[in-house]
Amino acid sequence: MTTSIQPPDSWQMSDRERANLQKVTLYNSVQSLSEIWPLAAKHYNQTIALHDPHAKPEVKFTYAELNEQIQKFAAGLQSL
């Protein structure tokens, strides 16, 4: 008999995660993980968020670009 692990209905921050997140003023109003990327994109806009020099071709995204890609990916998942 196999037992499958079911994912939670929604992700919930632990008290420790919430306390650490509130130390960062930018994120003190965040209630869910999905709210972080738009805030980071607005605040850090053209700062490099992701850089993989080992990928072929090299991958580099600013916070604004990464947020856009995350939004597109999320929309694609929702359309399934």
CYANA upper distance limits for C-alpha pairs under 8 A (distance plus 0.5 A):
 11 TRP  CA     32 SER  CA      8.07
 11 TRP  CA     33 LEU  CA      8.39
 12 GLN  CA     32 SER  CA      7.99
 13 MET  CA     17 GLU  CA      6.32
 13 MET  CA     18 ARG  CA      6.53
 13 MET  CA     32 SER  CA      8.23
 14 SER  CA     18 ARG  CA      6.66
 15 ASP  CA     19 ALA  CA      6.60
 16 ARG  CA     20 ASN  CA      6.69
 17 GLU  CA     21 LEU  CA      6.52
 18 ARG  CA     22 GLN  CA      6.63
 19 ALA  CA     23 LYS  CA      7.12
 20 ASN  CA     24 VAL  CA      7.77
 21 LEU  CA     27 TYR  CA      6.62
 21 LEU  CA     28 ASN  CA      6.80
 22 GLN  CA     27 TYR  CA      6.79
 22 GLN  CA     28 ASN  CA      4.81
 22 GLN  CA     29 SER  CA      8.20
 23 LYS  CA     28 ASN  CA      7.62
 24 VAL  CA     28 ASN  CA      6.84
 26 LEU  CA     39 LEU  CA      7.86
 27 TYR  CA     36 ILE  CA      7.46
 27 TYR  CA     39 LEU  CA      8.06
 30 VAL  CA     35 GLU  CA      6.54
 30 VAL  CA     36 ILE  CA      7.24
 31 GLN  CA     35 GLU  CA      7.65
 32 SER  CA     36 ILE  CA      8.00
 35 GLU  CA     39 LEU  CA      7.32
 36 ILE  CA     40 ALA  CA      6.65
 37 TRP  CA     41 ALA  CA      6.47
 37 TRP  CA     63 TYR  CA      8.22
 37 TRP  CA     67 ASN  CA      6.04
 38 PRO  CA     42 LYS  CA      6.64
 38 PRO  CA     64 ALA  CA      8.45
 38 PRO  CA     67 ASN  CA      6.68
 39 LEU  CA     43 HIS  CA      6.62
 40 ALA  CA     44 TYR  CA      6.11
 40 ALA  CA     45 ASN  CA      7.73
 40 ALA  CA     63 TYR  CA      6.97
 40 ALA  CA     64 ALA  CA      8.42
 41 ALA  CA     45 ASN  CA      5.16
 41 ALA  CA     46 GLN  CA      8.49
 41 ALA  CA     63 TYR  CA      5.17
 41 ALA  CA     64 ALA  CA      4.94
 41 ALA  CA     65 GLU  CA      8.43
 41 ALA  CA     66 LEU  CA      8.39
 41 ALA  CA     67 ASN  CA      6.69
 42 LYS  CA     64 ALA  CA      7.62
 44 TYR  CA     63 TYR  CA      6.70
 44 TYR  CA     64 ALA  CA      8.17
 45 ASN  CA     62 THR  CA      7.11
 45 ASN  CA     63 TYR  CA      5.80
 45 ASN  CA     64 ALA  CA      5.38
 46 GLN  CA     62 THR  CA      5.63
 46 GLN  CA     63 TYR  CA      6.75
 46 GLN  CA     64 ALA  CA      6.89
 47 THR  CA     62 THR  CA      5.74
 47 THR  CA     63 TYR  CA      6.62
 48 ILE  CA     60 LYS  CA      7.56
 48 ILE  CA     61 PHE  CA      6.33
 48 ILE  CA     62 THR  CA      4.65
 48 ILE  CA     63 TYR  CA      6.72
 49 ALA  CA     60 LYS  CA      8.30
 49 ALA  CA     61 PHE  CA      6.39
 49 ALA  CA     62 THR  CA      5.53
 49 ALA  CA     63 TYR  CA      5.56
 49 ALA  CA     66 LEU  CA      7.74
 50 LEU  CA     59 VAL  CA      8.05
 50 LEU  CA     60 LYS  CA      6.08
 50 LEU  CA     61 PHE  CA      5.69
 50 LEU  CA     62 THR  CA      7.28
 50 LEU  CA     63 TYR  CA      8.37
 50 LEU  CA     66 LEU  CA      8.21
 51 HIS  CA     58 GLU  CA      8.26
 51 HIS  CA     59 VAL  CA      6.16
 51 HIS  CA     60 LYS  CA      4.90
 51 HIS  CA     61 PHE  CA      7.06
 52 ASP  CA     58 GLU  CA      6.45
 52 ASP  CA     59 VAL  CA      5.53
 52 ASP  CA     60 LYS  CA      6.89
 53 PRO  CA     58 GLU  CA      5.38
 53 PRO  CA     59 VAL  CA      6.91
 53 PRO  CA     60 LYS  CA      8.41
 54 HIS  CA     58 GLU  CA      6.74
 55 ALA  CA     59 VAL  CA      6.71
 61 PHE  CA     65 GLU  CA      6.03
 61 PHE  CA     66 LEU  CA      6.10
 62 THR  CA     66 LEU  CA      6.50
 63 TYR  CA     67 ASN  CA      6.51
 64 ALA  CA     68 GLU  CA      6.82
 65 GLU  CA     69 GLN  CA      6.77
 66 LEU  CA     70 ILE  CA      6.61
 67 ASN  CA     71 GLN  CA      6.64
 68 GLU  CA     72 LYS  CA      6.76
 69 GLN  CA     73 PHE  CA      6.61
 70 ILE  CA     74 ALA  CA      6.57
 71 GLN  CA     75 ALA  CA      6.62
 72 LYS  CA     76 GLY  CA      6.66
 73 PHE  CA     77 LEU  CA      6.79
 74 ALA  CA     78 GLN  CA      6.68
 75 ALA  CA     79 SER  CA      6.74
 76 GLY  CA     80 LEU  CA      7.27
